[in-house]
């Protein structure tokens, strides 16, 4: 396949170039707001519809600040030590999902305290709002010809030639991630969260599934050039190392959620039985 001729710059406005990547970020937040408004109208929602905008604002700050700090810390800490001000030059590019996730978790924690709810309840509310935004972001990566896949067999039906590297057929790994982290993850979380679930189960499922999807795609995604000689055990990428704690934490959170729900159910039956005997 040949990469479609897509200009990374969507349009220019008064001399300012507006890139598709930035538009994808706006679409991600807009979709999160739309889905959040729908979910906030449910009876079991931890927040009201008029609180969704503030939640999205908190989340946006968490994504941007956490994503930048995470990119610097996880992928270019040596560069930061040489030039600390590079941390603030965001226009030079560089965002990390895992850092953005930590930033969102911190933002949700503070917003949960502000709205007198809990981190787990708000995390369950937010988790289904995230995947489609991730999908938009990966499409932005594809349009920008960044974070592409490893070199593959030129005769493979998925092989794609990118203009920035016309000699090597590569996996369009951005599209794999857009499909798995965006559409598939959204469909599963949307279905799973349609019914009341134990507190923490939806957020745990998000962590576990995203970690699994990211771990799988990393096998065909090209590591950053400066990290190619730093693979753990010779094959484990930095993205896989960062995704493993997500998988473990997600599975533990799901197990804890259902365990606590079963315990509460048993305690409720015991109390009811005692009341009937009395």
Secondary structure as the mmCIF struct_conf table of DSSP 4:
data_model
#
loop_
_struct_conf.conf_type_id
_struct_conf.id
_struct_conf.beg_label_comp_id
_struct_conf.beg_label_asym_id
_struct_conf.beg_label_seq_id
_struct_conf.end_label_comp_id
_struct_conf.end_label_asym_id
_struct_conf.end_label_seq_id
STRN STRN1 UNK A 2 UNK A 2
HELX_LH_PP_P HELX_LH_PP_P1 UNK A 3 UNK A 4
BEND BEND1 UNK A 8 UNK A 8
STRN STRN2 UNK A 9 UNK A 13
TURN_TY1_P TURN_TY1_P1 UNK A 14 UNK A 15
STRN STRN3 UNK A 16 UNK A 19
HELX_RH_AL_P HELX_RH_AL_P1 UNK A 20 UNK A 40
TURN_TY1_P TURN_TY1_P2 UNK A 41 UNK A 41
BEND BEND2 UNK A 42 UNK A 42
TURN_TY1_P TURN_TY1_P3 UNK A 43 UNK A 44
BEND BEND3 UNK A 46 UNK A 47
HELX_RH_3T_P HELX_RH_3T_P1 UNK A 49 UNK A 51
HELX_RH_AL_P HELX_RH_AL_P2 UNK A 52 UNK A 75
HELX_RH_AL_P HELX_RH_AL_P3 UNK A 77 UNK A 82
HELX_RH_3T_P HELX_RH_3T_P2 UNK A 84 UNK A 88
HELX_RH_3T_P HELX_RH_3T_P3 UNK A 90 UNK A 92
HELX_RH_AL_P HELX_RH_AL_P4 UNK A 97 UNK A 114
TURN_TY1_P TURN_TY1_P4 UNK A 115 UNK A 116
HELX_RH_AL_P HELX_RH_AL_P5 UNK A 119 UNK A 143
TURN_TY1_P TURN_TY1_P5 UNK A 144 UNK A 145
BEND BEND4 UNK A 147 UNK A 147
STRN STRN4 UNK A 149 UNK A 149
STRN STRN5 UNK A 151 UNK A 151
TURN_TY1_P TURN_TY1_P6 UNK A 154 UNK A 155
BEND BEND5 UNK A 156 UNK A 156
TURN_TY1_P TURN_TY1_P7 UNK A 157 UNK A 158
STRN STRN6 UNK A 159 UNK A 162
TURN_TY1_P TURN_TY1_P8 UNK A 163 UNK A 164
STRN STRN7 UNK A 165 UNK A 171
HELX_RH_AL_P HELX_RH_AL_P6 UNK A 173 UNK A 177
HELX_RH_PI_P HELX_RH_PI_P1 UNK A 178 UNK A 184
HELX_RH_AL_P HELX_RH_AL_P7 UNK A 185 UNK A 192
TURN_TY1_P TURN_TY1_P9 UNK A 193 UNK A 194
BEND BEND6 UNK A 195 UNK A 195
TURN_TY1_P TURN_TY1_P10 UNK A 199 UNK A 200
HELX_RH_AL_P HELX_RH_AL_P8 UNK A 201 UNK A 217
TURN_TY1_P TURN_TY1_P11 UNK A 218 UNK A 220
STRN STRN8 UNK A 221 UNK A 221
HELX_LH_PP_P HELX_LH_PP_P2 UNK A 222 UNK A 224
HELX_RH_3T_P HELX_RH_3T_P4 UNK A 225 UNK A 227
TURN_TY1_P TURN_TY1_P12 UNK A 228 UNK A 229
STRN STRN9 UNK A 232 UNK A 232
TURN_TY1_P TURN_TY1_P13 UNK A 233 UNK A 235
STRN STRN10 UNK A 236 UNK A 236
HELX_RH_AL_P HELX_RH_AL_P9 UNK A 238 UNK A 277
#
